[in-house]
Structures are given as C-alpha cells and as structure tokens.
C-alpha cells in the first residue's frame, strides 16, 4: 500500500539581498507546502509495522498546544467492553472498529460518520464483543475493500459504501474455522489483529485458545477478490514437514496454538511475510509435547506468494511460561557511515529484544545459549537452555528476589514479603511449579502486543513495557477414562480444569484481573451458555462444547466453591495453571518496587538503551504522594519526525506526548476512558491529526468507553505581545521552556548555564534546543562560551519543516521533515578565512551563507576565546542585526527569507564534529577526536518582543 502524498512546490525564490554570495543554492525549501493528505493506510502505519510518522507539523516545540479537533462516540460501550482499534486513514476517510465490533467510516477531518457496518445483521442477530485491533484496507482492479474481522469471520466491505461484497467468500465472508485440519464446528478461533496485504493476497494469522484441545493456528493467505485459500504454513508441522521431529506425538494427543495472533509483517520489496508465533498447548505444561516444539515462539520468514519458508529463528524452546511473541516483527533499515543493513526486530514478553538479519535470520548482536532451571513437575522436561541476546539489554528485570519487592509503603512491603516467601522464585525461565513460582517477567510482559516505534533517522526503537511478576502455580487437571463413572458436577470439573482454570482459578474465584470471578455470577443459564459458546470481551469462545458439556460446566460452576469435588480419577492426567495471577500488593499494583511500566529508547546501532522513563501513574497512589511509578500499559507508541512520541496505554487513562531525545513529558490529556490502543497519525488538507481509540476496559480494568478522538493544533497561532519587559528564557536551573530537536547531542544544565555536548554518533545531525515560545520581531541577549573546535549558533525565528522537501532542498538531512530551519547567528572562534561569530547563515534553507563572502573573509577578533561572550540580536522585519561584545558584526536585510520566516522560536545549536574539522592545521596536535565530547555553553538568555509595523 502506497501512501497518498500531495505536495505543491512554490517557485524557487532567489535571495536578492546584496549580501548573498553568488554560488549558493537558491532554494528556500520552507516554501515547499503540503496541501494534501498523508495517510495511515495500514495497521500500525505501514507494512513494516514500524509505528512511525514522517509528519512534523505537530512537533516538540508546539505539541503543548495540542487540543481535541473532534470526538466520535460509537454509543455501544458495555460493562468491561474494550476497543483496541488502530484506525486506518485513506484519502481522508478514517476506518475503525467499535466495542460491539461494528466497522465505521468517518470523515477524518471532522469525525462525522459516513457509514457503519453491523456484522450481527449477517450473523443471526448475534452481537459479538471481543478483542479487535482494526481493519485491513485493499485496493485493486476490483475496487476498494475493507476487510473486517469478527471472531472467526473475515468480511469484505465496500470501502466507499460500507456494503457487504457478497461475491467474496461465502456470501461476503470467509469462515476462518475451515481448512484448519480439524472439525470446523469444534474449532475455536478469533481474529484479534487485522491481516496484511501482499498484492492480491490477504495474509492472516489468528488467535486460538492455548488450553488443552485447542485449534492449531497456521498462517494462511486468501485471495483478496474471491476469498479462496491460496496457501497455508503449518506452524505445528505435519508429518514430513520441517520441524515435525522437534515434537513428541503421543497417540490420541492433539496440539493447538503456535499462532501469530499479533499479525503479520510484509516486506513488499522481497515479497516476504514475517510472523512471530505464540506458545502451544498447554501454555504452562508440556509433558505431552516433549521437544523444542518448532515453529512455536519463533520468528518465521515466508515467501508471501507461496507460503514457502525462507528462514526461522526460535526465541523460546519448549515454552512453559506463556511467552508468546506478542508483537509482529518490525522491519528496520539501520544506517551508519553511508552503509545500510536491513534487519528484523522481534520484541518479547521476556523484555529481550532480538535483532536479526532480514535476509538470513542470523542475529546481528551476539546471542548465547544459557542453562536455565529444570522442572520437577511430574512428566515435564523443560528445555535445558534458552537463547539470550547480549544486546540490547533486557528492557526490564529478568528475575525476582526479596530486594526487588515493593517499597511504596511499609505495609505493602510487609505484605509482599509474606506472600513472596510462599512461592519459589529466581531468574527468568524458572519453571512453573506445584508450589507456585514467581515469574519475572510474567506473562504480561516485558513487551506486549503494542510493539515498538522505529525512527529511521535516529536508528532508535521506542518501546513501552510492563514490569509485573506473575504466579505460575500448577494444579492437577484430573481426568477419567470413562465419563460414565462421573457425576454431572465431576464431569463439569474435568472440563473446567482443562479449559477454564487458567483464567478463573481452581477455586473459581478468579484472579487479580477484573471479571474473572465465577462466584455469584448472576447470569441466567441462557446467558451463561452464550458467553461460553461465543465469548465476550477478553474471554475466548468455546464453540466445541455441546449441550451436555454446557450442562456439566454450569453444574460445576453452581456447586459450592470451597467443597472439593473429586472427578473420580486416581491420578492427574495433566496439569494446568491455577489462574493468570499477577503478584500484587494490597493497593492492587505489582508487589515489586516501581517502575511497573516504562517507555524505552533503544539505539539499534549500538544495542544500548538511550533512556528509560516511567509511563503513567496510578491515581489512587498519586493522591497519596506516590508518583511516577509507571503503570501496566496496553497499547502502542508512535514516534514522529516532529521529535515526539505519542502513547496512551496507561491505567491513569491519559494520552501523552514524550520528547524523543530525553523521554520528557511534553503534553498530556485526560481521556474519557483508557486508550488501550495504538494512535494513528495522518494529515488531511494540510492539517495534521493524531487519533486514539479510548475504549477502556481490558486488562487494566478501568471504565469502558467508545470514543475515537482526533487531536490537532489550534488554527490560531500563539502570539507574544510586544512590550518593554524582558522575558527570561532560561531560569539558570532547568530546561523548562525548551525542547530538543534533531540529532543526539546532549543538553544539560550545569553551574547556571545550558551546556551542549557533542556525541560522535550524531556527527552528521546537528542538535537544536528550541524555545517553546515563538516570537515575531524581538531583541535577544545571551552569553556564550565554546571550546576551540565546536561551532554553534543561535536560531532566529526558526521553524520545523512539517514535511520532507523535494528537489534540491531534499538533499541530505536538511530537507527532511522535522528539520530545524531558519536564519542563524553563527558562533565560532576566530580562524583566518572561516566564518566568525555574528555572521548569518540560512540553516537548512538551501541558501548557504546569508552574510557576504567578503564579510566572512574579513572576519573579526571581538570574540573572547577563553571566556564568556555577550551576544545581541535584533530582528525587525526583514532586517537582522548582530553584536558580539558590544561590536556590531552584521546588519542584513533579506526580504525573501523574511517572507517564509516572519516568526518562530529561538534555537540553540550544537554542530557535529567530523574529521574535516579535526584535520584543519590550526587544530594539529590538540589530540581532539570525534569521540571526545566538545562543548558550547549559554547563559543569561533573555528576549524582548518588539512591535511590528505590519
């Protein structure tokens, strides 16, 4: 799918000021304006699943002004309903899914509904409420289609009218229970994540139950026009297929799972599809499937046209921890020193990050097999080793000891210690046990289905993760060779223990997750049967249960919880988890020391973590002064070229924007319900929007909602009134009022000054510290100091390029979206023949030096090399004047630059250091290298707005 990009380039404007040197490129690239649309046409943004937007109209300097542009209320929220939809935007139309799994099309600029598709009309009136992360868009010779996934069906809808396309599949839909190799009537399958498109193929993973007797989860491709099955890749290998020998095959045993419930990723250039698969039945007990169990818990590359395997890499062998690969693989291209390397990044629930070569599947960073603990559960044979990547480091704690327990209150710690000592604990991959094992990370992550956002300019992956231990306690699931020997309650217990105990617990009282208790349920028998057969919200469906099984389960649920009911068996046939339990303290939060949720920035070139910050907080704890703890988070992050990361996901139901360079919160908004979804970033008619589904519910158990909200900047610009008073832009203590744009040089506050330090990896990318306030005409004063080699600058009326420029202006990084551009007062020590402090440059404008070559050659020695220097800039209309230590350096009028830069922010620049700088004869013998941090300082920065004549 190719995004729609409409650009109108104004004529190239020549700089007519007499000071302009004749040999510079004459292209003020800021005059390139976006007047059309930029789409979000694919789940998570594009086929790479990179969750990145190249738009920068909303950026770090103005995101604090973001406000709701429109809100759509679906009107169909219900108790504990969810809405995980990542909206698609194509040609100004937004497509999303509501809590009752209606597909809707909205005007992306206004939120007005254009059509609604109600699947219950085509399903006997049955309304299904289950997890759904969105739709898939396809355009071909047969028109435009939206594929809508409702439990085990894939509907084809006309994208313009919302009408069912009855020529597709069987009367308009595919029954995805078919062609699984099992009886379709007994198959339990759910589409939680939309499919991928390769040419005329709709390629799907799926979610299946991971309890005993569940269905397999192959990867399948269907014809997007007819709905016919084109190919299938069996993630549980059949006889004669690769990987079949990595399993044991007891007679009469069936296996399910191994499914790619997080979706698929398409490499259109290679014609490949990538998937990350989950665990297989049973999640926590594998005595019936001894072996490594390919292709479970694996990254698999397939030929998208045929389904033929290209390569695979197994991340967990013989999984007994429910360590599904929770997010689709992310395709990245790493760029450094003029070279490129295509890679695949696989995030995991364990908080480990695997970076693999895209062509071969070989790890780019070293991965070592390490011994892990064995199991003492009868029959279980845990795999003796597991792969550990050396880099990147784990995104959270990978083990638990008493030292990790909570410290938020003395009471919470005492409770945590008491409970901790009831269970086994240890490092990652400590197996579940009959006593109960505290597992860290638990089955809720590490990373979850939210995936990560890759910034191709910074080679950086932004990932939000959870840190919450879970309790892996196994209970016998007693079976019997003959149901004739069982009472109805005993039969119900057997069915319950093998299918339901994992979520609802052995005592039917549920776990710490909301809505899992079956005690005093308050449902009619008819409603209970319907929930079991059809599923609801987070509960999967069990259509394989007939009337007798439903009667038995109902009888067991109605029996007294505290009374042990023998199934009549003399021994345990198998084991199952006693509820998906999180290890919590009395406040209902994880019983380890915070943070419990973080946002992380990973440098994929070096494998190092650039920064880590808490993500969210619990309001009930914040009210007690316990702040910045992070929360369990479910929903993805999206980075943009504008220097921001948008993410909701948190239990405090807020939507936030973080700065990419520091992880500092730049903006937040209280949503009407939790935003447990990935936002979408798009542009319509030249205006950029960020949309989020606020559906609440889910694993955080907050109130449910049914809103889709789009945010945009106010159409009126912020204005600073002229006056006689000076405005202090720097308080001498913090960087409040400033944000970092471009590059990864560092800005800190030390001894009352802003200190910028160069970073070798950012040599080709200048960094700018930008004021949050913008000015028209003004007078500015500041003091500066810099070392012998660094060159720097102060930006005047500077802007952020909203979209990438075209033509000559697009060369290198200067023309990309998000690039700081505008007039700049140069700051350098005096060297013969080099520009000196006070001359003017057209930063990223494509015009080179604004000051004349004569002025540059002439130079001056008013700058004090080893001390602080006083700078002054006056910008009045097209005239810019500069002074250094009281001496006027430049007095320049440039009408053409003024046309595009009449107002903007103040920017402090740190320039990269390269070998050309070091090689100059004047620096010989100083021992300076590109890896050595070099500095520039600023202090006493203040500005006085001036009245404008126009």
N, C-alpha and C positions, 0 to 999 in steps of 0.2 A: 504494500500500500504506500503510495507516494503522497506526501503531504501537499496541500494546496498552499502555494506561496505566491502572493501577488505583490510585486514591487513596482513603484513608479519612480524612476530616477529623474530628478530635475536636471536641466542642462548643467554641464560643468561650468562653474563660475570662476573666472580668472581673478586673482588677487591683484587689485590695481594700485595698491599703495606703493608709493615710490620706494619704500624700504624693501620691498620684496625682491629677493635675488632672482635672476632670470632663469636659473637652471632647475628650480624645484618643480615637482609635480603640481599642477594647478587643478586640484580637485578637493573641494571642501566636502568630504564624504558625509558630513552630518546632514547635507541637503538630500540624501537618499531617504525617502519617507515610505513607510509601509502603509498602504491604504487599503489592503485587502485582508485576507484571512490566513491564519495559521492554525492547522487542525491538530486534534488529538485523536487520530483515527483508529488506533489500535489499543487494546488493553495495555495499560502501563506506558502508553506513549508511542511506542514503535515496536517493530518486530524483535528488536534486541532485548526487550524488557528492561531497558536502561533507566526508565523513570526520570527523564531529563527533558527540559525545555530550553531551546535556544532563544527564547524571548527575553527581553530585558527592559521593556517599558516600565514594568514593576521591578524595582531593584533595591539594593540595600540602602540607598540614600533616600528613598521615598516610601518604602513599604510600611513605615509607621503611619502613613496616611490612608492605608487600605480600608475600605468600607464595603458593606454589602451593596451589590448592584441590583440583585433580585433574589427572591426565595420562592421555590416551588414546594407546596405542600401536597403530598400524594393523598393524604387523608385515609390511609389504610394501615396505620400502625396498630399493633395489638400488644398485649402483655408479653414481654420478653421477645418481641419480634426484632429482627435485625435488618440492616440494609448496608451491605458491603460494596455496593456498586462503584466501580471506577468509570465515570461517564465517558462516552466517546463523543467527539465533536467532529463533524464532517460538513463542510460547506455551510456553516452557520447553524447547523441542527445538532442538538445535544440528545444523545440516546442513553437511557439509564433504565434501571430495574428498581421497582418499589418493594416495600416489605412483603406484599402479597404476591410477588413475582409477576406483576404487570410490567410490560415493557412500555416506556413512554418516549415520545419525541417532543422536545421543547425547542423553542426559539432560543438559541444560545446567547443572544444579546438581551433578551427580556425575560426569559423564563416562562413565557406563555406556552401552554400545551398545544401541540399541533395534532397529535393522535395518541391513542392508548390502545394497547393490545392486551386483552384479558384472556389468558390461557384456559381459565376454568370453563369458558364457553365451549372449548373444544375437548373438555375432559369431564363431561358429565356433570358440570357444575362444581367440581371439586376444587376448592381453593387450597393451594399448597404454599406453605410458608417454610422455606428452608434457606440455607446459605446460598448466595448468588453474588458473584463479583462483577457481573456485567454481561454485555452482549458482544457479538462479533460482526463487523461490517465487511461486506464483499461487494465489489463492483466488477461486472464483466459484460460480455456481449448480451447477456440475458437481463441486464438491468442492474439495479442496486438492491441488495438484500441485507437484512439484519437477521442474524441467527440468534435465537433466543432460547436459553436452556432452562428447562423447568423439570427439576428432579431427573428423570430418566428419558426425557424427550428433548430433541433439538428441532425447534420450529423455524421455518423460513418465512420472513415477513417482508413485504414490500417496504423499502426504506422511505418512500415518499408518502404512501397512503396508510401504512400500518395494517394492510390487509394480508391475511394468510395466503401464501403462494401454494395452492393445492396441488400443483404439478410436482412438488418436491416431496420425496419420500412416499409415505402412505397418507395421502390426503393433506399434505402440508407439514408433516413432521417425520422424524426418524425415531423409532423406538430403540433406544440405545441398549436395552437389555438383550436384544437379539445379537447373534454372532459372537457371543462370549464363550461358547463351548459348554454352557450349562443350560438348564431349562429356563427359558426367559421368565416364566411365571414365578420362579423362585429366586431370580436374580435381584439383588438389591444394589442399585447404582444411583449415583447422584452427581450432577454436573455443578460443581461449586465455582469453577473458573471457566471463563469463555475460551473457545478454541482459537487456533491460529489458522492463518490463510497462507497457502502457497499456491499461486496461480489459481487453478480451479479446484483446489482441494481444501476441504475443511478438515483440519487435523485436531484430534481431540485426545486428551487424557480423560480421567474421570475420578470420582471419589467412590470407593466401595467400603463397606464395613470391614473392620480388621479383627473381628471376633471369629470364633470357630464357625465353619460352614459358609463363610462369606464368598462373594464372587471374585473372580480374577479381574485385573484391571489393565488390559492391553492398551497399547497406543494404536489408534485407528485413524484412517483417512477416508473421508467420504467425498463423493462428487458434489461440488457446491451447487450444481444445477439440478441434478436428478436425485441426490441423496443416496446413490448406490455406494456400497462399501468398496473401496479401491484396494486397500491393503491393511494389514494388522501386524503389529510386532508384539510377540508374546513376552511380557516381562516375567512371567513364570514359564520357563522353557518347557516345551512339549518334547516327547521322545524324539531323538535325532537332532534336536536343536542345540546350538551352543549354550552351555551353561546348565544343561539338564543334569550333568554329573556332579553339580555342586549342591545337590539336594539328596536327602534320603526320601524314599517313596513308600511308606508303609501301606499295606493293602487296605483299601477302603477309605484312606485319608484324602481329604480334598484341601486345596490351598487357595486362598484368595489374597487380595491386596497386591502389593508390588506396583501400585498405580501411580500415575503422575497427576495427583489431584490439584497441584499448583499450576497446571497449564503447561504449554509448550512454547518454545522459542524458535524463531525461524531465521536462518541465515540465507537470505534471498540470493546473494552472490554465489555461494557454494551450492545452493539447492539442498541444504541440510536442515533437519529439525533436531533440536536438543531438548531432552527431558531430564528431570530429576525425579526419581521414583521414591516411593514410600516403603514402609515396612510390610511384612506379610503376616498372615495369621499364624498364631495368635501374637499380638503385639509384644507380650511380655513372657511368653513361654514357647520354646522352640524344640522341645524333645521330639516332636513328630516331623520335624524338618531339619534334621541334623545336617550341617554343612555350612558353606559360606552364603548360599542362597542368592545366586545371581538370578535376575537383574534387580533385586530389591536394593534400595538405598544406594542407587547408582546414578551417575551422570552418563547418559547414553546419547550418542550422535547417530542419527539415521539419515539415509537418503530420503528426502522429502517426497520424491516422486514414487518411490517403490517400497519404502519401509526397511530397506536393507541396512543392517548395522554397519557403521563406519568404525566406531570405537566405543569403548565403555571404560568407566573408572568407578570402582566400587568404594564408597566412602565409609560405610559401616558393614562389617561382615556378621552374618547371623544376628540380626538386630533383635534384642530382647528388652529394649528401652523405649520403643515407640519413637525412634529417631528418624522419622520420615525426613526426606529432603523437602523442606517446607515451601521453598520458593523456586520458581522456574529459573534455569540457568540464565546468567546475564552475559551477553556478548559485549566485549570491550576491545578497543584497539589502543594499545599503550604506545605512546610516542615519546621519544627521548633522543636528543642529539641528531635529529634528522632521520632516525630509524623508526620503524613501526613493527609491532607484533600483535597479531590477533590472538585473543585469549577468551576463555570461558571462566566465569566466576560462579562458584556454587556456594551459597550460604547454607548453614546448617543449624538445626536446633541445638547442637552442641556448642555453638558460638565459634566453631572452627570455620575458617574460610579457605576453600581450595581454589587455587588459580591454575588453570590447565591450559596447555597449548591447544588452540582451536583445531588445528589440523590433525594432531596425534593423540590428544588426551593426556599427554605426559605433563606432570606437574612442573610449573615454572619455578617455584620455590621448592627446596628440598622437602620431601615427606618421608618420615621414618615410621616403620612398624615398631610399636612398643608393646611389651607384655601388659596385659590387663588382668584383673582378678577373675578367678574361676567361680562357678556356681555350685551350691550344694543342694539345689532343689532337685528332688528325685527325677531322674531321666534327662535333666538338662545338661547340654555340653556347650558351654559358652566358647566362642572362638578365642583362642589364646592371645591374639594380638589384634591391634587396630591401628589404622594409619593416623599419624599426627603431622600436620604441616608445621615446619619451622617458622614460616612467616605466611601471612600475617599472624600476630599473636592472637590468642583467644580473645573474643570480644566481651567475655565475662568470666566469672570464676568457674573453674572446671574441677570442682571438688568442694567438700564442706567439712569443716572441723568446728570445735567449740569456739575458736577465735572468730569465726565468721558470723556468729549468731547476733541477733539484733541488739542494739544499744539505745533504741529511741526512748525507752523508759525503763526504770529498774524492774517494774512489774512484767513488762514484755520480755525482758531478758530472762527473768526467773522462769517464766512460763516456757520460753524457748529451750532453756537448759533442761528443764524437767522432761519435756517431750523429746528433745534430741537424744537423751540417754535411753529412750525406749527402743531406738532403732539402730540398725547398722548405718555406717557412713564411711566415706572415703573419697577416693579420687573418681574422676569420670570413668564410666564403664564398669563401676561396681554393680554386679547384677542384682535384680530384684530378688527378694528372699521371703521365706515364710514369716520371719520375724518382722520384716519391713526394712527397706533400705532407703535412706535419704539420698536422692539422686540430684546431682548438681553438675551441669544444668539439667533441669527437669524437662518433661515432655512439652512444656510451653515455651521453650527456648531459653537462651540464645535467640537466634533469628527465627521469625515466624513467616507466615505467608506474605508478609508485607514486602519481602525482597529488599533491594537496595537501589540507590540512585547513583549513576555513574556520570561524573563530569569529565568530558573528553578533553577539555582544555587544561584541567588541573591533574588529570590521571588519578582522580580521587573518587572513592566509593563512600557514599553516606548511607549508614545502616542504623536503624533503630532496633534495639534488642531488649529482651527481658532477662532478669536475673531472679529466679524463683525456684527453690528446691521443691521437688515433688516426692511423694512417698510411694515407693514401689513395693507394695505388700501383696504377696500372692496368697490366694485361698484355693483350696481344692474345689474343683468343679466335679462333683460326684456324678457318675453316670451309671447306667444299668444296661445289661444286655437285653432285658425284656421289660417293656413298659407295662405288660400285663400284671407284673408284680407290684406296681406302683399305685398309690392313691392319686387322685387328681392334683392335690397340693404337691405331692412328691414329684410328679411329672412336671408341674409348673416350676418347681425349684430347679430341676435339671436344665430346663430350657433357659431359665433366668440366669443361672450361674455361667452358662456357656455363651450367652448373648448379651446380657444386660448388666451383670455385676460390675463390669469395668467402669460404667458411668454412674450407677446408682448405689454401689457398695453392697457388701454381703448382708448388711442389716436393713437394706432398702431405705436407709435414712439419707442417702445422697452423700455428696462430697461438699467441699467448700464452694464449688461452682453453683451459681443460682439455678433453681428449677430442677435439681436432680433428686430431691427427696420424693419418695413414693408413699410416705406415711400421710394419712388423712388427705389423700389426693383430691377428693371432691369431684371426681369425674364420673359421669354416668358410664354404664358398661358400653354403650354405643360409642361414646366419645373416646373411651379408653381404647377400644378396638381400633378406632380410626387413627388415633395417634400412633399406635404400634405399627399398623399396616402402612400408613402414609408418611409418618414422620412429622415433625413440627419444629421450626426454628433450628436449634442446634442438634436435635435428635434425629438420627437417620431413620429410614423406613425399613420395615421387616415384612415385605410382601410375601415371603415364603411361608409365613405362619397361616395355617388353615384354621377352621372353626375350632377344632379340637385343641390345637396349640394355644389359641387365644383364650379358650375357656380355662385351660390349665394355668396359664400365666396370670390371668385375672384371679383365679382361686388362690394362687400363692401370694399375690400382692395383697389380697384381702386377709390373709392369715396374720396371726399376731407376730409382730416383728421380733420380739425378744424370745420367741419359742423356737428352738432348733427343730427343724423338720428333716428327718432322715429320708434320703432318697431310696433307701433300701440297698444301696451298693456297699460292698465290703471294703473297697479301696478307691482311691482317687484315680480316675482315668486320665485326668489332665488338670491344669491349674489356670487360673485367670486372675487378673489384677483386681484388688478389692477397692475399686473406685479410683478415678483420676484425681487424687487428692494433692492439693498444694500444702506445703508445710507453712502454716500461718500462725501469727501471734494473736492475742486477744483482740487487737484492733482490726483483724481481718486482712492484714497485709503480710507479705512474706516475712518469716521469722528469722531472717538474716539481716545484717546491717545494710542499710541503703548504700548505693542506689539500687532500686529494683527495676528501673528502666532507664536506658541511656540512648543517646544519639552519638554515633561514632563517625569519624572521618578517617578512612584508610588510604594511605598513599600506595597505590598498586605498583608503582615503580620500585619502591624500596621495601614494601611489605610492612612498613611501620604505621602505627596509629598516630595521626597528626594531633587529634584531640578527642576527648570524650566528655560529655556533659550530661547531667540528669535530664530526663524527659518527663515533665509533668510532676504533679504532686497530688496527694490525697487531701481534699478539702477538710475532712474531719481531723486530720493531723495538722494541717496548716493552721487551723483555728487554735490549736494548742501550741503554736510556735515551732512545730516540726516541719521545716520547709525543705524544698529542693531535694526530695527523696527519689524522684522518678516514680513512675507507676507501671504496672503491667500495661503493655501497649499493643494494640492490634490495628494495623493499618499502615500504609506505606508512606515514604518520604519522596518528594520530588524536588530536585535541585534545578535551578535555572541559571541562564547566562547572566542574570542580573545580580548574582552574588548572594542569593538567598536559597534556603531550603524550607519548603512548606511541608508541615506534618501535623496531623491531628492525633488520633490513635490513643490518647491518654484517658485515664479514668476521671480526670477533672473536666472532661468534655470541652476542652479548649482546642482552638486551631492556632498554630504558631508559625512564625517565620524566624528562622535562625540565620545568622551570618555564616557563610561558607568557610571563612578563614579563621574564625575563632570559636564558633558554636554559641555565640551570644544571642539571646533572645532579642529580636528587633521589633516584634509585633505579636500580639495575641488577641484572640477574640473568643468570647464565651458562646459556644454553640448551643442551640436549643436541646440537643441530645448529642451523645458521643459520636465523634466522627471516626468510626472504625472502618475506614476505607482509605483508598489512595486518592489524593486530589488529582484533578486534571487541569492543565494549563493550556490556554488557547487564545486566539485573537480573532475578533470579528470587527470588520470595518475600522481597522486601525486601533482598536481598544483591546487591551489585554485583560483577561479574566483568569481567576483561579476558582475552580468549583470543587465542592466537597459534599459527599452524602453524609448527612447527620442522622443516622438510624438508631444509634444507641444499642441497648441490649447486649447480646454477645457474651463473651467470657468475662468481661468486666461487670456485667450485671447491672449496669446503670439503666435509667429510664429509657424506654423506646421512643423513637421518633420517626418521622417520614419526610424530612426536609432535604432538598438539594439547594445549596446556597452558593451563589457566584459572587465573588468579590472583585472590585476594580478600584482604581484610583479616582478621586473626585475629578470631575471635569473642570473645576476651577482650580487654578494653580495657587499654591501658597505664596503669600506676599509679605515682605518685611517692610514696614513703613519707614520712610526716611526720618531722621531726627538728629539732634545734636549729640545724643548719648552714644558712647562706645559700647559695643556688645563684646563681652569676653567669650571667645570661642573655646578656651581651654582653661579649666579650673586649677591646673597645676597638680592634680591628684589622680584623675581618672580619664578615660577616653569616652566618657559620656558625651553624647552630641556628635560623635564621629563614628564612621564605619569604614571597614577595609574593603577595597575593591581591587580585583586583578592580582595575579601573582601570589607568591607565598613568602615574600619578605616579611619581617616581623616588626610590629609596632608595640612599644611598651611605654609606661610612664616611670621615669627614674629621676630622682632629685629635682622634681618640679619641671621636668622637660619631657616632651614626646621624643622618644628615641626610636629611629628606624634602623634596622639591621638587615644587611643583605643575606640571602640564602642562595647557595650555589645552584640548587635545583630550579631556582626561579630566575636565573640569569637573563633569560630571554623574555621574561614577563615582568615589566615594571609593576610596582605596587603603589596604590594610592590610598591615603587616609582622607576620607571625604567628610565634609561637614554635613549634618542633617538639615541645616538651614541654607536656603538659597537667597541670592542677592542680585539686585539689578545694578545700579551704579553704587559704588562704595569706595571707601578709603580703608586700607588694611595696613596694620603694623605688626611686625613679628621680629623675633630674634632667631638666629640660626648659627649652627656650628657644624662643620663636616670635616671628615678626615682627608688625607691628601689625594685620594683617588676617586672617591664617590662623587658622582654628580647627581643633583637632585633638582627639585623645582617646587614652585607654588602655582597651582592651577587657578585660573581666573575665570569666573562664570562658566565653570566646567559642567559637562553633561555626560550621560551614559548613552552609548549607542543602543537604541531599542531593538534593532535587528541587524543582521550582518549586511555590510555594504556590498556593492557589486563593482565590477570593473577594476580600475586601478586602485580604488580605495580599499578593496578587499585583500590586498597583498599582506601576507604575514598575519600577525595577530592584531595589527592596528585596526583592521576593518571588521573585526568580529563583533557580534552582539555582546553587550556588556562592557565594551572597552571604554575607559575614560577618555574623553577627548575635549580639547578646547585650547585657548591661549594659555601659555605657561611662562612664568618668570623663571629663568634658569638660575640655578645656584651651583657655582663651581669656583674652586680656587683659580687663581690666575696662572695660566700656562701660555707661553707665546703661541699665537696662531689658533688658540682654542677659544670657544665661546666662554664668556665670563659672566659672573653673577649680574643679573639685571636685564640681560638681553631677552628677547621674547621669541618663543617657539610655538609652532602650531601643533601641539601634541595630538598625534593620531588623526590629524585633519588632512594629511596628504599634501600639505603645502610647504613642509620643511620649516626653515627659519623665517620668522616674521621680520626680525631685525635684518638690516642690510649686511651684506658680506663685508662692507667697509667697516661697519660698526663692530662686527665680530673680529676682524683682523686687527683693529685698533686696540681693542681690549682696554683694561684698566687695572690698577692695583689698589683699589679702595677697599677690597675685601681683606679682613684680618685673618691670616692663615691659621693661627693657633688660638683664636678666641671667639667670643660671641660677636655677631654682626647684626646691626639693625637694618631691617628691610622695610620699605614702604612702597605700596602700590596704590595708585588712584585710577579707577576705571570710570570714566564719564562718557557715556555713549560709545562711539567708535574709537575714542581716544584712551590709550593706556600709557600711564607714566610710571616709571620705577626709580627708586632711590636705594643706594647702598651706603650706609653710614653717613647719611645726610647729603650725599653727592648724587645728583640726577644722572641716571645711566641711559634711560630710554624715554622718548616722547614720540609715540607712534599712533597714527590714525589708520585704521583698516576698516573700511565700510563693509567689505564683503564678509569678513569674519563676524562683525557685529550683527549682520543680518541673521546669522544662524546661532549666535551666542550672546543674546541680549541679557540673559540671566542664567544663573546656575550656582553650583556650590563652590566652596573653597576646597582645594585638594592639596595634600602634601605628598610629594612623590619620592619614592626610593627607586633608583635606577639599578638595573642589574649590572654586575661586574663580569666582564668577559676577558678573554686572553688579549684582545686588541688593546684594551685599557691598560692591562698589566705590561704589555710589551713596549709601551712608549718609553723612549730613552730617559725621560725625566724620572721614571719610576724604577729605573735599574738599581739593583742592589738593595731594595727595600724589603725583599722577601715576601711580597704580597702574593697571595694565591686566590683563586676563585672560591675556595672553600673557607677562606678566612672571613668571618663576619666583619663588614665595614659599616660605619655608622654615619648618620646625619641626625642632628637634633634641632628641635624647635621649642620655643617658649614665648610667653607673653604675647599670645596671638589674640588680636582684637580687631574688630571691624566696625566702621561707622557708615550706615547706609546714607546715600546722598539722594537728593531729589532729582528726578529725571524730567527733562524738558518735554518729552513726548508722552 
